[in-house]
C-alpha cells in the first residue's frame, strides 16, 4: 500500500509539471492586451506659465521741482481727476517775495541799460566825428555791454522765478484716478537732487496690463498677439483674458535665473483687477483647433513577435523602409499589424498632430499592456495638469482684451 501511494504521488507531480507551461502560456496570453486608439480631431495647445504684476497701462508720478511746505491738498486716494485739475498748493510766500525782489532788480537793470545805451549811442556819434578820445569811447562801449548782459541775465532769472511760482501749484497732467498720495498738508518736500513724488495717477483702470517674468527657456515661444489667460488670488474662481502686446528684450537676472518681461493687455471692465495684484499667467504659444491627432505613445510602440504570438497576432511582411521626415506607427488589420508612415506636426501633452498618413477614425496601436496595469486612455483625453484653453467652462469674468 505504501509503495502504491508513492507511485500515485509521483505521477501527480509529473502531471502537474507537464501542465504548468500550458497553463502559464494560457494565463500569459490572457494577461496581455493590445491597446489601440482612433485618430481623432481635437484642439491642441501648448502653454508657457509665468507670474507677473497687474499695472495700469498709463501711470504718471506727479512731483514738484521746487522745495517748500505743502500748504493745501485738494484730492485723496481714489479721487477721479481731470487734466489740469488742481491737486495741491505749496507755500508761496518765499517764492512771491523772491519774485518781487527779482522784479525790482530787473527794473533797476533796465534803467541802467537804457541809460548806458543812450550814452553809448551819443559817444559813438562823437567818436565818428573825432570829438572824443578812443579811451572814452571804449569806456562807453564797456559800460553799455555790461549793462546789457546784466539786463539779459535778470530777465532770464525772472522767467525762472515765475516758473518756480507756477510749480508751487500742482495740477494733474492727465485724466485719471489718484492711486497714491505720498504727502500730507504741512509736510516739507525737498527737490534738491531729485523730484519728490507727491501723487501717482492711473489713466484708465478699465485698461490694465500684466508685466510677466518669463523664463529664458520659454521666451523663444512667446510672440506678440498670443492669447493669455491669468488668475489672481483675490478672485480664485475667475479667469481673466488678454493678449501679449510686447516682448521686452532686456533680461533680468535674479539669483542666477534669467527672465524677460512680457507685457500682457488685460481688459478690466468690472474694475476687479487692482494695481499691484500678482497674476498667475498662462500664455498659449500654440492653439490648433480641429486637428487630427493620435496618442503620442503610439509613436513609441515597438512590436515584439514573441508577445504578439501569445495574442495570435503577427507582423506584416511589408518591408519597413522609413522615408525621410516620416514617423512609424502600427495599424491593426485583423490579426496582422501593418506599418503606417505618417508626418507629424505639433505635440501637445499626450497627443501628437498627424499632418498626413492617417485618416480620421483609423485605429493605431498604442501599447501592449497587462490587464492588471494602469492604462492611460489613448483617445482625446487631456492631462488634468494642463490649463484649459480660452473659452472653457470656468467662470470667465472678462472677454478678450480689446
C-alpha positions as CSV (number, residue, x, y, z in Angstrom):
1,X,0.0,0.0,0.0
2,X,2.8,2.3,0.8
3,X,4.5,1.7,-2.4
4,X,1.3,2.3,-4.3
5,X,0.8,5.6,-2.5
6,X,4.2,6.8,-3.5
7,X,3.7,5.9,-7.1
8,X,0.4,7.8,-7.3
9,X,2.0,10.9,-5.7
10,X,4.9,10.8,-8.1
11,X,2.6,10.5,-11.1
12,X,0.5,13.5,-9.8
13,X,3.6,15.7,-9.6
14,X,4.7,14.7,-13.1
15,X,1.3,15.6,-14.5
16,X,1.3,18.9,-12.6
17,X,4.8,19.8,-14.0
18,X,3.6,19.0,-17.5
19,X,0.5,21.2,-17.2
20,X,2.3,24.2,-15.8
21,X,3.8,25.5,-19.1
22,X,0.4,25.1,-20.8
23,X,-1.4,27.0,-18.0
24,X,1.3,29.6,-17.9
25,X,1.1,30.2,-21.6
26,X,-2.7,30.4,-21.4
27,X,-2.6,32.8,-18.5
28,X,0.1,34.9,-20.1
29,X,-2.0,35.3,-23.2
30,X,-5.0,36.3,-21.2
31,X,-2.9,38.8,-19.2
32,X,-1.7,40.6,-22.3
33,X,-3.8,43.0,-24.3
34,X,-3.1,45.2,-27.3
35,X,-4.3,48.8,-26.7
36,X,-5.4,50.7,-29.7
37,X,-6.9,54.2,-30.2
38,X,-8.5,56.0,-33.2
39,X,-7.1,59.1,-34.9
40,X,-9.5,61.9,-33.9
41,X,-9.8,65.7,-34.2
42,X,-9.4,67.8,-31.1
43,X,-8.0,71.2,-30.1
44,X,-4.3,71.0,-29.2
45,X,-2.4,73.7,-27.4
46,X,1.0,74.4,-25.9
47,X,1.4,76.8,-23.0
48,X,4.1,78.8,-21.1
49,X,3.4,79.7,-17.4
50,X,4.8,82.7,-15.6
51,X,4.0,85.1,-12.8
52,X,3.5,88.8,-13.1
53,X,2.1,92.0,-11.6
54,X,-1.0,93.9,-12.6
55,X,-0.4,97.5,-13.5
56,X,-2.2,100.4,-15.2
57,X,-1.3,100.9,-18.8
58,X,-0.6,104.6,-18.2
59,X,0.7,105.6,-14.7
60,X,2.1,109.1,-14.0
61,X,4.0,110.1,-10.9
62,X,3.3,113.8,-10.2
63,X,6.0,115.7,-8.4
64,X,7.4,119.2,-7.9
65,X,10.6,120.9,-8.9
66,X,10.6,123.4,-6.0
67,X,11.2,122.9,-2.3
68,X,8.8,124.0,0.3
69,X,5.9,123.2,2.5
70,X,2.7,121.6,1.3
71,X,0.1,124.2,2.1
72,X,-3.1,122.6,0.8
73,X,-4.1,119.2,-0.7
74,X,-7.4,119.0,-2.7
75,X,-7.5,115.3,-3.6
76,X,-7.2,112.0,-1.8
77,X,-6.8,108.3,-2.7
78,X,-9.2,107.1,-5.4
79,X,-10.1,110.7,-6.4
80,X,-11.1,111.0,-10.1
81,X,-9.3,113.9,-11.6
82,X,-9.2,115.7,-15.0
83,X,-6.2,117.1,-16.8
84,X,-5.3,120.5,-15.4
85,X,-7.2,120.0,-12.2
86,X,-5.7,121.5,-9.0
87,X,-4.2,118.8,-6.8
88,X,-2.2,120.7,-4.2
89,X,-0.6,124.0,-3.5
90,X,2.7,124.8,-1.8
91,X,3.5,127.7,0.4
92,X,4.2,130.6,-2.0
93,X,5.3,133.3,0.4
94,X,9.1,132.9,-0.2
95,X,8.6,132.4,-3.9
96,X,6.4,135.5,-4.2
97,X,9.0,137.5,-2.2
98,X,11.7,136.3,-4.5
99,X,9.7,137.3,-7.5
100,X,9.2,140.8,-6.1
101,X,12.9,141.1,-5.4
102,X,13.8,140.0,-8.9
103,X,11.2,142.4,-10.4
104,X,12.9,145.3,-8.6
105,X,16.4,144.2,-9.8
106,X,15.1,143.8,-13.3
107,X,13.6,147.3,-13.3
108,X,16.8,148.8,-12.0
109,X,18.8,146.9,-14.5
110,X,16.5,148.0,-17.3
111,X,17.0,151.7,-16.2
112,X,20.8,151.3,-16.2
113,X,20.7,149.5,-19.6
114,X,18.6,152.3,-21.2
115,X,20.9,155.0,-19.8
116,X,24.1,153.2,-21.0
117,X,22.6,152.5,-24.4
118,X,21.9,156.3,-24.9
119,X,25.3,157.2,-23.6
120,X,26.9,154.6,-26.0
121,X,25.0,156.0,-29.0
122,X,25.9,159.5,-28.1
123,X,29.6,158.7,-27.7
124,X,29.6,156.6,-30.9
125,X,28.4,159.7,-32.9
126,X,31.1,161.9,-31.2
127,X,33.8,159.3,-31.9
128,X,32.9,159.2,-35.5
129,X,33.5,162.9,-35.6
130,X,36.8,162.6,-33.7
131,X,35.4,164.7,-30.9
132,X,36.2,162.2,-28.1
133,X,39.2,160.1,-27.5
134,X,39.4,156.4,-28.2
135,X,39.6,155.6,-24.5
136,X,36.3,157.5,-23.7
137,X,34.5,155.6,-26.5
138,X,35.9,152.2,-25.2
139,X,34.7,153.0,-21.7
140,X,31.2,153.9,-23.0
141,X,31.1,150.7,-25.0
142,X,32.2,148.6,-22.0
143,X,29.5,150.1,-19.8
144,X,26.9,149.5,-22.4
145,X,27.8,145.9,-22.9
146,X,27.9,145.3,-19.2
147,X,24.5,146.8,-18.6
148,X,23.0,144.8,-21.5
149,X,24.4,141.5,-20.2
150,X,23.1,142.3,-16.7
151,X,19.7,143.1,-18.0
152,X,19.5,139.9,-20.1
153,X,20.6,137.8,-17.1
154,X,17.9,139.3,-14.9
155,X,15.3,138.7,-17.5
156,X,16.2,135.0,-17.6
157,X,16.2,134.9,-13.8
158,X,12.7,136.5,-13.8
159,X,11.5,133.7,-16.1
160,X,12.8,131.1,-13.8
161,X,11.3,132.7,-10.7
162,X,7.9,132.9,-12.4
163,X,8.1,129.3,-13.4
164,X,9.0,128.2,-9.9
165,X,6.0,130.1,-8.6
166,X,3.9,128.2,-11.1
167,X,5.4,124.9,-10.0
168,X,4.1,125.6,-6.5
169,X,0.6,124.9,-7.9
170,X,0.4,121.2,-8.5
171,X,-2.1,120.1,-11.3
172,X,-2.9,116.8,-12.9
173,X,-1.2,116.1,-16.2
174,X,-3.7,113.5,-17.3
175,X,-7.3,112.4,-16.8
176,X,-7.4,109.5,-14.3
177,X,-7.6,108.2,-10.7
178,X,-5.3,109.0,-7.8
179,X,-3.9,105.7,-6.7
180,X,-1.3,107.1,-4.3
181,X,-0.9,110.2,-2.3
182,X,2.6,110.5,-0.7
183,X,2.4,113.8,1.2
184,X,0.3,115.5,3.8
185,X,-0.6,119.1,4.4
186,X,2.2,120.8,6.3
187,X,4.9,118.4,5.1
188,X,8.1,119.8,3.7
189,X,9.4,118.5,0.4
190,X,12.9,119.0,-0.9
191,X,13.7,119.0,-4.6
192,X,17.4,119.4,-4.3
193,X,18.7,116.4,-6.2
194,X,15.6,114.5,-7.4
195,X,11.9,115.4,-7.9
196,X,9.8,114.1,-5.0
197,X,6.7,112.2,-5.9
198,X,3.5,113.7,-4.5
199,X,0.8,111.7,-6.3
200,X,0.5,108.7,-8.6
201,X,-2.3,108.9,-11.1
202,X,-3.5,106.0,-13.3
203,X,-5.1,107.0,-16.6
204,X,-7.8,104.3,-17.1
205,X,-8.3,101.4,-14.7
206,X,-10.5,99.6,-17.2
207,X,-7.4,99.1,-19.4
208,X,-4.8,97.3,-17.3
209,X,-1.7,95.2,-18.2
210,X,0.3,92.4,-16.6
211,X,4.1,92.6,-16.6
212,X,5.0,88.9,-16.5
213,X,8.5,87.5,-16.0
214,X,9.1,84.6,-18.5
215,X,12.0,82.2,-18.0
216,X,14.7,82.3,-20.7
217,X,14.0,78.7,-21.6
218,X,10.4,79.6,-22.7
219,X,10.8,83.1,-24.1
220,X,11.6,81.8,-27.6
221,X,8.0,80.5,-27.9
222,X,6.3,83.8,-26.9
223,X,5.4,86.3,-29.6
224,X,3.1,89.3,-29.8
225,X,-0.6,88.6,-30.3
226,X,-0.8,85.3,-28.5
227,X,-3.8,84.6,-26.2
228,X,-3.2,84.7,-22.5
229,X,-5.3,83.6,-19.5
230,X,-4.4,84.5,-16.0
231,X,-5.9,84.5,-12.5
232,X,-5.2,86.4,-9.3
233,X,-5.5,85.2,-5.7
234,X,-8.1,87.9,-5.0
235,X,-10.6,86.1,-7.3
236,X,-9.6,82.4,-7.3
237,X,-12.7,81.3,-9.2
238,X,-12.3,83.7,-12.0
239,X,-10.1,83.7,-15.1
240,X,-9.1,86.9,-16.9
241,X,-8.0,87.0,-20.5
242,X,-5.7,89.2,-22.6
243,X,-3.1,89.2,-25.3
244,X,0.7,89.5,-25.5
245,X,1.4,93.1,-26.6
246,X,5.2,93.3,-26.1
247,X,8.2,91.1,-25.5
248,X,10.9,93.2,-24.0
249,X,14.5,92.5,-25.0
250,X,16.2,93.4,-21.7
251,X,17.0,90.5,-19.5
252,X,16.7,90.5,-15.7
253,X,18.9,88.2,-13.6
254,X,17.9,87.3,-10.1
255,X,19.8,84.5,-8.2
256,X,21.2,83.3,-11.5
257,X,17.7,83.0,-13.0
258,X,17.3,84.9,-16.3
259,X,13.9,86.2,-17.1
260,X,12.4,88.5,-19.7
261,X,9.5,90.9,-19.2
262,X,6.4,90.2,-21.3
263,X,3.6,92.8,-21.4
264,X,0.1,91.4,-21.5
265,X,-3.1,93.5,-22.1
266,X,-5.9,93.0,-19.6
267,X,-9.4,94.3,-20.2
268,X,-10.9,95.2,-16.8
269,X,-14.5,96.4,-17.3
270,X,-15.6,95.3,-13.8
271,X,-12.5,97.1,-12.1
272,X,-11.7,93.8,-10.3
273,X,-8.1,94.0,-11.3
274,X,-6.2,96.4,-9.0
275,X,-2.7,97.7,-9.4
276,X,-0.1,95.5,-7.7
277,X,-2.0,92.2,-7.8
278,X,0.1,89.1,-8.5
279,X,-1.1,87.3,-11.6
280,X,-0.5,83.6,-12.4
281,X,-0.2,83.7,-16.2
282,X,-0.7,81.0,-18.9
283,X,0.4,82.1,-22.4
284,X,-0.9,79.9,-25.2
285,X,2.0,79.7,-27.5
286,X,0.2,77.2,-29.7
287,X,-3.5,76.8,-30.4
288,X,-4.6,74.5,-33.2
289,X,-8.3,73.7,-33.3
290,X,-9.8,70.7,-35.1
291,X,-6.5,68.9,-35.9
292,X,-6.1,65.2,-36.5
293,X,-4.2,63.6,-33.6
294,X,-3.1,60.3,-32.1
295,X,-1.7,59.5,-28.7
296,X,2.0,60.3,-28.5
297,X,2.6,56.8,-27.1
298,X,1.7,55.3,-30.5
299,X,5.0,56.7,-31.9
300,X,7.0,54.9,-29.3
301,X,5.4,51.5,-29.7
302,X,7.8,48.8,-30.9
303,X,6.1,45.4,-31.5
304,X,7.8,42.1,-30.3
305,X,6.9,39.0,-32.2
306,X,7.0,36.7,-29.2
307,X,4.5,38.8,-27.3
308,X,2.3,39.1,-30.4
309,X,2.2,35.4,-30.9
310,X,0.7,34.9,-27.4
311,X,-2.2,37.1,-28.7
312,X,-2.4,35.2,-32.0
313,X,-1.1,38.3,-33.8
314,X,1.7,38.7,-36.4
315,X,3.6,41.4,-38.1
316,X,3.1,42.3,-41.7
317,X,5.6,41.1,-44.3
318,X,5.8,44.6,-45.8
319,X,9.4,45.8,-45.7
320,X,9.9,48.8,-43.4
321,X,11.9,51.5,-45.2
322,X,11.2,54.6,-43.2
323,X,11.1,57.7,-45.6
324,X,12.9,60.9,-44.5
325,X,10.7,63.1,-42.3
326,X,8.2,60.3,-41.6
327,X,7.3,58.5,-38.3
328,X,6.2,54.9,-37.9
329,X,3.0,53.7,-36.3
330,X,1.3,50.4,-36.4
331,X,-2.3,49.7,-37.5
332,X,-4.2,46.5,-36.7
333,X,-5.9,44.8,-39.6
334,X,-7.4,41.6,-38.3
335,X,-4.7,39.5,-36.8
336,X,-1.9,41.4,-38.6
337,X,-0.1,44.6,-37.6
338,X,0.6,46.8,-40.6
339,X,3.2,49.7,-40.6
340,X,1.9,53.2,-41.4
341,X,4.2,56.1,-42.3
342,X,2.9,59.4,-41.1
343,X,4.1,63.1,-41.0
344,X,3.6,64.7,-37.6
345,X,3.2,68.3,-36.6
346,X,2.8,69.9,-33.2
347,X,2.9,68.0,-29.9
348,X,0.7,68.9,-27.0
349,X,0.8,66.9,-23.8
350,X,-0.4,63.4,-24.6
351,X,-1.4,64.0,-28.2
352,X,0.5,64.5,-31.4
353,X,-0.8,66.1,-34.6
354,X,-0.9,64.0,-37.7
355,X,-0.4,66.0,-40.9
356,X,-0.8,63.1,-43.4
357,X,-0.6,59.3,-43.5
358,X,-3.8,58.6,-41.4
359,X,-7.4,59.3,-41.8
360,X,-9.9,60.2,-39.1
361,X,-11.1,57.1,-37.2
362,X,-8.2,54.8,-38.2
363,X,-7.0,52.7,-35.2
364,X,-3.4,52.7,-34.3
365,X,-1.6,50.6,-31.7
366,X,-0.7,52.4,-28.6
367,X,1.0,49.8,-26.4
368,X,0.9,46.2,-25.2
369,X,-0.4,46.2,-21.7
370,X,-1.3,43.9,-18.9
371,X,-4.9,43.7,-17.7
372,X,-3.7,44.4,-14.2
373,X,-1.6,47.5,-15.0
374,X,-2.9,51.1,-15.2
375,X,-3.6,52.2,-18.7
376,X,-3.7,55.8,-20.0
377,X,-6.8,56.2,-22.2
378,X,-5.5,57.0,-25.7
379,X,-8.4,58.9,-27.1
380,X,-9.0,62.7,-26.8
381,X,-8.0,62.8,-23.2
382,X,-6.2,65.8,-21.7
383,X,-3.8,65.8,-18.9
384,X,-5.5,67.1,-15.7
385,X,-2.5,69.3,-15.0
386,X,-2.8,71.2,-18.3
387,X,-4.7,74.5,-18.2
388,X,-8.0,74.8,-20.0
389,X,-7.7,76.8,-23.3
390,X,-9.6,80.1,-23.6
391,X,-13.3,79.6,-24.0
392,X,-13.6,76.8,-21.3
393,X,-16.3,76.3,-18.8
394,X,-14.8,78.0,-15.9
395,X,-16.2,81.4,-14.9
396,X,-14.9,83.9,-17.3
397,X,-15.4,87.4,-15.9
398,X,-13.8,89.3,-18.8
399,X,-13.7,88.9,-22.6
400,X,-10.7,89.0,-24.9
401,X,-8.6,92.1,-24.4
402,X,-9.6,94.9,-26.7
